Amino acid sequence: MSSENLRESSAAPADLDPLCDALAVADARAAMSGAFVAGGAWAVRLHAPDRLKVNCVVRGEPVLVREDTGEQVRLAPGDVIVSDGALPYVLCSDPGVTPQPSGPLPTDPRTGFRRIGSGEEVMCVAGHVDLSRDRGGLLRDALPSLVRVRGDALEAATLRRLVEQLLDEMTGHRPGASAAMDHIAQLVFLHVLRISLTDTAALPAGWLRGLADERIAPALRLMHGDPARAWRLEDLAHAASLSRTAFAVRFRDTVGIPPLTYLLTWRMSLAARALRHEATPVAVLAREVGYGSESAFSNAFKRAMGTSPRSYRHTKAEARASTAS
């Protein structure tokens, strides 16, 4: 095949967006759990292993203490913190205050805000991104364990407006407020990801860092655009305008795994979401993600997910039925 034909056959549609793909496949659902005010001497430990934890500082200057390193960060109004959930951290007035768990907290009946301590010098809007369906770790693995978006950054202006909208919905008591809050929360999280793409040095090796790499991003778009295709390293390297060796090295350094391993992981993530949400026969699904036989797909899925496609579908259906009952 000539280089011109190869370029034409391997061109990804301009509107392909692997970021949207990954959010959809991970079933990422952001929600705001409310707001809290704090004052006096106070400290609260935040930990949610199956969630990304989100805190938006509206007023005050709380101190964040990482429990893994002991690092202390003085936050400012407008700052947004996203933790991978597995990392416990403390928000406090002073690191010397013994933290309380973030379980049930007293709620002000007038505002619905939770209260910590004895004042209102600090206000935070809190939320989370559910990771319970993200078996592949698409989101958790792509982000640093703790992301801080500074409120005074130029890119954070939209984020500040979204947080103001959240507060307006929380306090306005209008019909549909809960749904509006969840939609705004989704936009808050998406904007944090967009801002993260502007600071690749802070990102761990992963697909998010790959999206910010001008050479690797075209290859990711190709794999996301046609996951069933038997992509060759040569095709992907050509899209990146690199030699096979240079591309393979750069992809692994940027994304953390070799290109074709990434393709396999992406196929399994697509399959897992289809098994959770669709009734597509396993044999048909196998072809849709690039396998010539149902048995080859089933073996690959079991190696990746620890269970067969049919067992995975059955377990997820039972879990949905249990939740609905």
N, C-alpha and C positions, 0 to 999 in steps of 0.2 A: 504494500500500500504506500502511495506517495505521501510525503510529509504534508502536502496540501489537503489530501483526502483524510488523512489521520486527524489533522487539526479540525476539519469540518465534522468528522464523525464523533470526535471527543469533546466538542464544545458543549458546555453546560448552559441551559437557559439562563438568561440574565436575571430572572426573578427568583431563581433558586436560592433558598436561605437556610443553610444548615443550622443556624441558631434557632429558627422557628421549628425546624425538623426535630432537633434534640429536645426542645421544651415539650413538643407534642408527644414524642415517643416516651419521654420520662413521665408523662402525665403530670407535669409540674402544675400544682395548684397553690397559688399564694392566697393567704387570707390574713386579715388583721384581727387580732384577738382583743383589741381595745387599747386603752391608754392608761398610764399610771402617773400619779404625781408623787413627789417625794420631797422630804425636807428634814431638817435637823440632822441627827446622826443616823445614817441608814445604810444598808447594804443588802443586795439580793443576788443569789447565785442563779444563773440562767443555764439550762442544759436541756436539750431535746434531741436524743440520738437519732430519731427517724425524721428529723426536720431541719431545714435551714432556719435559723433563728434571726429575726429582723427586729432592729430597734432604731427608731428615728427620734433624734433629740429635737424637741420643739423649743424648750427653754432651759436655762441653767447650764452648768458645766460639770456633769457627773464624771467620775473617774472609772475607767474600765481597767480591770486587772485580769490578765490572762493567767489561768491557774496552771498551765503547762510550763510557762517560762517565768512567771512572776512579773512580766512587763506591765508597766502602768502607763495609761494614756489618758490625758485630760481631754475630754470631748467638749464640743462647742455646739451652740444652736445650729441646726441644719445638717449636722453630721448624721450619716446613716451607717449602721453597723450590720453586717451579715456574717453570721457564724455558721460553720458547717454542722452545728448541732452536736457533734461528737466532742467538740471542745468546750468544756465548761468555762465560763468566765463570770466575773462579778462586776456589777454596776454598783457604785457606792458614792457616798459623800467623802469618805476617807478610807484608805486601805486598811487602817487599824480597826475598823468596825467589823465585828463578826457577822458574816452574811447569813441571811435566812433563806430557806428554799423558796423557789418561785411558785409554790403551790397556791392554794386558795388564799387570796389577800382580801382585806376589808375593802368594801366598795362604797363609794360615796353615793347615796341614793339620789342626790340632786343631779349629779352629772353622769353617773355610771362609771366614773373613773376609779380604778383601784388606787389604794393609798399605801404608801410605805413611809414610815417615820412619822414626823409630827409637823410637817409643813408642806408648802407647794412651790419651793424654789426651783424644782426640776420637774419637767413634764416630758414624757416619752410616749410615742405611739409604737405599740409592739405588734408583731405578727410573726408569721412563719410561712415556709414553703414546704408542703408535704413531700417527703421522699419515699413513702412506704411502697410505692409501685416501682421505684427506680432501682430494680435489681442490678442493673449494669453500672450503677454509680455514675451515670452520665453527668449529673450536676455536681455532686459532692466532689468527685475527682477532678473536675475542671476548674474549681475555684480554690483559692488559698483557704486555709482553715479559718481565717478572719479577714474580712474585707471592711475597710473604712473608706467611705466616700466623704470627703470634707465638705462641709456646708458652704465654704467660701470659694470652692473651685468653680471655674466658669461653667463646666459641664453639669454642675449640680443645680443650676437654676430651675430646670424643669422638675427635678426631683423635689425641690422645696415647694413648688406649686402643687405637686401631687399630694404631698403630706398635708398641706393646707386644706386641700379638697377632702382628704380623709377626715380631718378634724371637723370640717364643716358637716360631713355626713354623720359623724358620730354624735354631734351635738344638735343637729337640726331636727331630728325626730320626724323625718319625712318618709312617706311610703317608699318602699324599695331600698331603704338605706343599706341594709345588709348586703344585698346584691351589688349595689353601687360600690360599697367598700371593697368587696372581693375583686371587682373589676379594676379598681384603682390600685389595689395591692398588687395585682398582676403587672400593671404598668410600672409600679415602683420597682419590682424585681427585675423586669426587663430592662429598665433604665440603668439599674446597678450593673447588669451584665454588659450593657453598651459602654458604660464608663470604664468597666474593667478591661474592655478591649483596647482602650487607649493607653493602658499601662501594662504592656506585655511582660515587663521585667518582674512584676509582682505576681504573675500567673504561674502556676505549676505547669509542667508538661501535660498537655491534654488538647482536646478538640477546640476548646475556646481559644487557647493560645495559637492553635493552628489557623483559626479564622482570621487572626490578626496578622498572619504572615503572608505577604503578597505572593510568595511562591507556593506555599502549601495550600492556601485557601482554594485555588482553582481545582486542585486534586480532590479536596474534600467535597466540593460542589459536584464534581463528576460522580463520585461514589454515592453521594446522597441522591443525585438525580436519577441514577440507574443502578440500584444495588444488585439487581439480578444479573447484570452483565459480568462476564468472566474477565474482569479488568486485569490487564498485564501491567507489570511495573513500568514497561516502556511507555504505555499509553499515559499513565499518570505522570511520569517524569517529563514527557513531552508537554503536557499541559502546564507543568511548572517551569518549562524552559530550562531544565537541568539535565545533566547526564543521569543515567540510572543510578550510579553509585552516589553521586552528590545528592540526588533526590532522596534516596533511601536513608542516607545519613541525616540529612536535614529534617526529614519527616520524623524519624525516630527521636531526634533531639528535641523537636518541637512538640510532638503529640505524645511521645512516651512509649509508643509501640510501633512496629513496622507497618507499612501501608496496608498490606494484605491482611495483617492481623486486625487492623482497624476495620477493614471491610467486613471481616467475619463478625467482629463485635457489633457493628452497626446492623448487619443482617439479623443477628440474634435479638437485638433490641427491637427491631421492627416486628419480628415474629412474635416476641413476647407481648407486645402491645396488641397485635391482631388477635392473639389467643385470648387476651383479656376482654376484648371489646367486640369481636366479630365471631360469626359462626362459620367462617370459611373452612372447608375441609382441609385437613392437614396436608393431603397430597397436593392440593391447589396452592396452599401457602408455601409449600416447599419450592414449587416452581417460581412463585413470585419473589422469593429471596435468593434464587440462583442455584437451586439444587435439582439434579436430574432425576432423583428418586426420593420417595417419602422416607425410606430407610436411611439414606445418607443424611437427609435433613434431621431426622429424629436423633441419630447418633451425635451429630454436631450440636444440636440443641441440648441434649442431655449432658454433654461434656461442658457446655458453657453455663447451663442453668442448674445442673444437678438433678434434673427430673425430666421425664419425657414430655413432649408437647401435649399429649392428651391428659397426662396427670396434672400438668401446669394449668391447663384450661379448666379441668374439673375442680382443682383446689381454689382457683380464683372465683369460679362460679359459686362454689359453696360459701366463700367468704362474703361475696356480695349478697347472697340470700340471707346469711346470718345477720349482716348489717341492716338489711331491709326489714327483717322480722322484729 
